Amino acid sequence: MLPIRHLSLFILAFIAGCAKPADLPDIIVSAASPADFARFRADLGARFAPEQLKDFDTATQELQLDAMNRDIPTAEGREADMLRVAHGKTVHAVVRLGWQARKARFLREIAELDRMLKHDLELQAQTAAAGTPPTVTQRIGSEREVLAQLHRKLAETETRLATLQSDTKEQRS
């Protein structure tokens, strides 16, 4: 028969072995270096389906695009910035930050295209009497089409952010 202390250790080891692994949103991101992040992402890929990681991958890409917006010139610099932002946070927190960066990017792009469209509409008004050049008319059509796409993507992003926010509230409850 096993002594009591051996039995206790056996039971503790058994319980620890049966412990449920952390859910994806609660996992802490390990990104102290590019190699560390690559190992972390590979581990996620082994544990979770690609569809489950889609938001996380989008978020890390958006964080790098945000670094580009802040004039970090090299791909290595943008990756390092993303790693700095992500390291030590939960997957859920990184996803929220990345999707917030995505929203900000769409808002910037919409503002820039609105400016371009306004300019082309003024040019169209100025040239209407003599006949607006076809290139201006084509640009106006293209700008309106891209703006519609950006507004649609912005709405989808805002919906996703609202879901992420409600997920955060549910986790606190």
N, C-alpha and C positions, 0 to 999 in steps of 0.2 A: 504494500500500500504506500502511496506517496505521502511524504510529510506535508503538513498543512501549508508551510510556506512555499513548497514546490507546487502544490495544487493552486495556491493563490497566484503565483507567477504564471502558471499555465492558463488560468482563467483570464488574467489580464492580457496575456499575449493573444489569446483567442479573440477576446473582445476587440483589441486593437486591429487584428487582422480582418475582422468583420466590419470595421467602421466604414461608413459610406464615404466615398471620395467626394470632395467638394464639387458642387454644381459649377458649371462654367462661369456664371456671373461672379461667383465668390472667389475664384482663383486669383491669386496675387501674381501679377505680371513680373517675370524675371527678365530684365533688360539692361543689365549692368554693362553689357558690351554687345556688339553685333552678333558675336558667336553665342553669347549667352541667350540672346533673344531668338536666334535661329534654333537653338536646342529647345527653348521653351515652346516656340511655335510648332516644332516637329512633334513634341510631346502632346500638344493640344490636338494636332492632326491625327495622332494615334488613338486618342481617347474620344474624339468627337467627330461627327460627320461634317463634311465640308459646308453643308447648309447651315449648321449650327455656328460655324466660324465666320460666316459671310459678313455679319455686322462688324465683328472684330477686325477682319482684314480691311474692310472699307474704312473703318476708323483709323487704322494705322496709316493707310494711304492718305487719308484726308489730313492727318496731323503732319505728314511730310509736305503736302501741298500748302498747308498753312505756313510752314517754315519757309517755303518758297516765297509766299506773299510777304513775309517779313524779311525778304532779301538775303536769305541764307543761300549762297550761290551754288554750292556743290551738292551732289547727291549724297555724299558721305556726311556732309554737314547737316543736311535735312534729316537723314536717318538718325544721326546722333541726337538731334533735337527731339525727334519723336521718341527715341529710347529714353531720354532724360524725362520727358513728360510721362511716359508710360510706366517706367520702373517703379515697382513697389505699390502700384495702385491695383485695384481689382479689375478684372476684365470688364465688368459692367461700367466702372468709372471711365476706363479708357474708351469704351464704346460711346458713352455719353459725350466725352470731350471731342472725340473724332467727328461725331455727328453734329455737334455744335460748330465745329470748324467747317464742316460741309455746308451748313446753313449760311454761315458768314461768307463763304466763297460764292454761293449762289447769289446772295444779296449784292456782293461786289460786282459780279458779272452782269446782273440785271441793271444795276446803276450805270455801268459802262455802256451797255447796249441801249439803254434809254437815252443816254447822252448822244450816242451816234444816231439813233432814230430821230431824235428831236432836230439834230443838225440836218439830216437828209430831208425831213419834212419841210424845214425852212427853205432848203435849196429847191425842193419841189415847188413850193409856193412862189419863190422868186422866178422860177423858169417856166411856170405854167403857161403864161401868155405866149411865149415863143416855142413852147413844146419841151417838156421835161425830158432830159436825156434818158434813154432806156437803162443805162447803168444805174442811175439814181433810183428809178422805179424798181429795178431788180434788187438793189441793196435794201430798199424799204421793205420789200416782200421778205427777203432773207432775214432781216433784223426782226421783223414781226414773228416770223416762224421760230427763230431761235429764242426770242423772248417767251413765246408760248411754252416751248419746251422747258426753259429755265423755271418759269412759274409753276409748271407741273411738277418738276423735280423738287422745287422748294416746298410745295405743298406736301409731297410725299415725305420729305425730310422732316418737316414740322410734325406730321402725323407720327413718324417714327420716334422723334424726340418726346412727344407727349406720351407715347407708350413706354419709353424708357423711364420717363419721370414717374409714371404711375407704378411701374415695376419697383422703383426705388421706394416709393411710399408703402407699397405692399410688403416689402422686405423689412421695413421699420416696424410694421404693425405686429 
